[in-house]
Amino acid sequence: MKSVNLMRIYVLFVGISGCFSVLFGAWFAHAGQGLPESVQFRLMNAQQYQFIHTLALLSVIALYRYHPSKWLFASASCFFVGILFFSGSLYIKTFLGFAAIGKITPLGGMLLALGWLLTIFVSNKLFNKERIQ
């Protein structure tokens, strides 16, 4: 699949993930307060990481639109899969009781971190001296 087509999917995902983050945060602030403390902590982490990394994914997509780069594409892909694996596995583990899926949570966290690190490789290209002047 071409990177442009995947970026379109990523933009769609940003809309869905951002909306879900807001709605889930609102639900959690009201109805979720009756849950056990350990469950609340897990869900707060999942929601917070989802929201922050959805915004990071949106930023990388915007940069990619004007400065296509294999590093930005790889970063966007890491954020996309990382959100699904990290937050998604925590939601599934909590709401569906499928504990085995928790094994992919650390992989999701590593992909989120890698998404940030991959942006390092475009910094020189975007902000070299000739471009700024």
N, C-alpha and C positions, 0 to 999 in steps of 0.2 A: 504494500500500500504506500502511496506517495506521502511524503511528509506534509504536504499542503492539505491532503484529505484528513490525515490524522490530526492536524492542527484544528481543523473544523470540528472534529469530534471533541477535541480538548476544550474548545470554546463552548460547545454544548454542555459538556461536563461541568465547566466553571459555573454556568447558569444554574444547573440543577444542584450542584454541590453548595453553591453560595446560598441558594434559596433554602435548601435543606438545613444548612448550618444555622440560619436565622430562625427558621421555624422550630428546629430542635432546641435551640437555645431558649426560645420563648416557652416551649413546653417544659423544658427542664427547670426553668425559673419558677414555675408554678406547680405543675403536677409531679415533677420529679423530686421534689423536696421530701416526699414521704418514703423514698427508697433508702435502703441501708447505706450507711456512709461509704463503704468500700465500693458499692455500685455507683454512687454519686461521683466519687473520685474518678473511676474508670470512664464514666460517660463525659465528665467535664474535660478530661484529657482528650478523649476522642473528638469531641465537638470543637475544642479550642485548636487542636492541631489541624483538624479539617478546615476550619475557617481561615487560619493563618496561611496554610499551604494552598488553599484555593486562591487566595489573593496573590500569593507568590506565583502560582501557575498563570494567572491572568497577566501579571507583569512580564513574565518570560514570553508569553504569547505575543504581547504588544511589542516587545523588543524584537522578537523573531520576525514580525510583520515588516519591520523597517530595516532590519539587519539580519537576514537569514544566515544561520550558522549551524553546523552540525552539533556544536556544543550546546546551543540554546535548545535545539530540538531534543537532544539527549536529556537536558535538564527538565524540559517540559514533560518528557516521557517518565522520568523518575518521579516527579511530583504527582503525575496522574496515577501511576501504579502505587506509589507510596501512600497516597491518600486512601486508595481502595484497600490496600493491605493493612495499613495501620488502623485507621479509623473504622473501616468496614469490618475488620475482624473483631474489634472491640465491641461494636454494635451487635454483631451476630452472636458473639460469645455472651453478651449481657441479655439480649432480648430473646434469643432462641435457645440459649443454654448449650450451644455447640462448642464445648470447651476446646476441642482439638484444633479448631481454627486459630486459637491463640498462638499457635506455633509460628504463624506467618507475621505476627505483629512486629517482632524485632526486624524482620526483613523489610517491612514497610517503613520502619523508623530509619533504617540504614539508607533506603532509597530516598527518603525525604532529605536526609543529610547530604547525600550524593548530589541531589538536585541543586542544593545551594552551592556545593563545591564546584560543580560544572560551570557555573556562571563566571568563575575566576578566569576561565580560558578565553572569554570574550572581552574582558575588561580592557586589555591592551588594544584590541581592535577598535573598540567603541570610543576610547578616550586617549588615543595617541595625540601627540602634539600637533600634527598636521590637521587633524579633524577639528580640534578645538579652536584653532585660529581662524 
